[in-house]
Amino acid sequence: VAKRELTHDTILFRFALDKASNYTKGGGSGGNGQLVVAGIAPGKHIQIRATIDGEVVNRSYSPVSNDFEEACNGLLDVVVKVYDENHPFPGIMTSKYLNKLSVGDTVEMRGATGMIQYNGNGEFSKSGKPVVVPSFGPSTSANKFGGTAGKHIVLI
């Protein structure tokens, strides 16, 4: 649906969800007055699958969109770092593939995947069991970050 450059090497991709294969929640403006959502809990991720140079490649990404916002009805936002040709990171193939997509192209994805889930109020669980996470001090807001190899952090 959209592709927006956040920095010289970081792009926000907005995907339209296939309404027939996703969850609905009451109260929105999707089919029958319901929101069409990905149903990806905070801490979980989606996998994007692509065939690149004859090889099937899967790469996980954490969505940055919110299932509870009316503005995200039927949409899924993902922030992707686009690596240059010489970067040794294994995600380079998928990020280059996504960067070459045009608005209107189709992407194969699945999810939710991952064992860690954010439960709110600074609490996490892994496979349904509480996980202790070190505290970095009080937080006054919930922000979404897209980071890369400890070099840059993008606040969205």
N, C-alpha and C positions, 0 to 999 in steps of 0.2 A: 504494500500500500504506500509506504514512504521510506525514504532513506535520507537521514540528516547527519551531516558531518558535525561532530561535537568538537574535535580537535583535528589536527593534520593527519592523525593516524587512528582515530576512534570514531566509529559510526553507530548511530542508533538506527536499527531496522525496525519498522512497524509492519507486522504481518497481520493480514485479515484471517481470522479463524474460519475453518469450514464449519458452518453452523450445524451440519448434520452429525458431526463427530465430536462435539464438545459439550461440556456441562451447561446447564442453565440454572439460574438462581432467580427467585421471584422478585418482583418489584422494579424491573428494568424495562427497557424498550425493545428487547429482542423479540423473537417469535412468541406469541401469546403473552406479551407483557413481561417477559423475563429477560435477564441479562444473559448473553452468550459469553462464557468465560472459559479460560484454559483450565482452571481448577488446579493451578500450581501453587502449593502452599509455600510461604516464605522459607528459604533454605533448600528447597527442591530445585531441580533444573529440568530443562528439556534437552533432547538430543536432536541435532540436525544431521541428516544423512545425505550424502552426496556421492555420486560416482565421478571421480576425478582421474583423468588419464587411465580409465579402465579399472580403477581401484575403488572399492566402496570404503568411504571414510565416514566415521561418526565422531561428532564433537559435541560436548555438553556446554550449555550456556544457561545462566540464571536470568530469568525474565526480570525486567524492571517495571513492568506494568502492574496494575493493581486490579484484582478481580472485583473489588467493591466500589470502584469509581464508574459512574455512568459514562464518562468520557472514554473509558477503555472497553465499552461494550463491543464484543466481537473482534477485539484487537489484542495483539501480544507484542510487547516491545522488548527488544534484546539489544544490548550494547556490545559491540565487537571491536576488538583491537585489530587493525589491519597491518600485518607485518610486511616488511620489504622482502625482496627476493633473497637476500643473503642472511636473513635471521634464522638461527638454528632451532627456534621453538617449533615443536611438532604440530602446533595448531595452524601453522602458516598456510597449509593447503586449503583448509576450510575457510579461513578468513579471506584469502584471495578469491575463492569461489564465490563467497557471499558478496564481496565487494564488486564483482563483475556482474551481479544480477541487475536486471532492470526492474523498475516498478511494473507489477503485473506478472512477473515470473512466479512459478510455483516452487515451493521448498517442502521437502519431506521432513517431518519432525514427529517426535513422540515424547511422551512424558506423562506424568511426573516421574522423575527418577531421582535416586539419591537416598541415603539412609538418614541424613541429618535434617531436622525440621525446626524452624523457629516457631515457638509457641506464644510469643509476646512477652512483654515485661522482662526482657533479658533472659528468658528461659528457652533452652534448647532440649531436644530429645533425639536419641539415635535408636532406631528400630523400636520406638515406643517407650524407651527408658530414658530418664533424665540424664543430661550431660552437664557437667560443671565446666563453665567457661570463665577464664580469668576476667576480672573486672578491670576496665581501663578508666574508671571514674564515672561520675554521673553524666547522663546524657539528657539533653533537653528536647531533642527532636529525633525523629526517625528519618534518616537520609538513605539514599540509594547510591552505591558507589560502583564504578566499573574500574578495575585496576589492572595493572600489567607489570609483571616482573619487578615490582618494587620501585619502578621509575616514576610513574604518573598515577595519580588518582583523580578521576573525573567525578565531580559532584553533579548529579542530575536533578 
